[in-house]
Amino acid sequence: MQSTRTLKKKMYKVYSCIGYILPLVAAVATAVVTIVLMGIKNYLTDNVCWLRSNPLIISGFIGLTLSMTLITIIAIILVSKNFRNAKSENLEKRQEEFSIYKSVSRVLAVL
C-alpha cells in the first residue's frame, strides 16, 4: 500500500500535467495549425506583438479557452460530488474538506 506522501507526490505530478502541460500543448497545437492554414505573416500584426483579428485565429483560441473552462467545471462538479458522497466518521476532517471545497468554489467564481 502506498504511503500518503507517495500518493500526494504522484497526484501532484498528475495535476501538474493536467494544469500546465495539457494547456501548453493545446495552445501550441492551435498556434501551429493556425500558422499552417493562414501563414506566419497573417498570424501576427506588423507593428505590435499581437494576434491579427482574423476570425479563424480568434475562434481557435476562444475554442481552446472554452474547452479548458468546460474541463475545469466538470472536474469541480466531480470533486464536489465526491465530497458530498464521502462518508467521514471524523467531523473535523469533514469540516476541513468542506473548507477546501468552499475555497475551490471561490476560486472558480473569480475565474
KACOR-V833049 format. One line per field, one symbol per residue. ss: DSSP state (2 for helix, 1 for strand, 0 for the rest). A space follows every 10 residues. Layout:
ss=???
This chain:
ss=0002222222 2222222222 2222222222 2222222202 2201000000 1000222222 2222222222 2222222222 2222200000 2222222222 2222222222 0
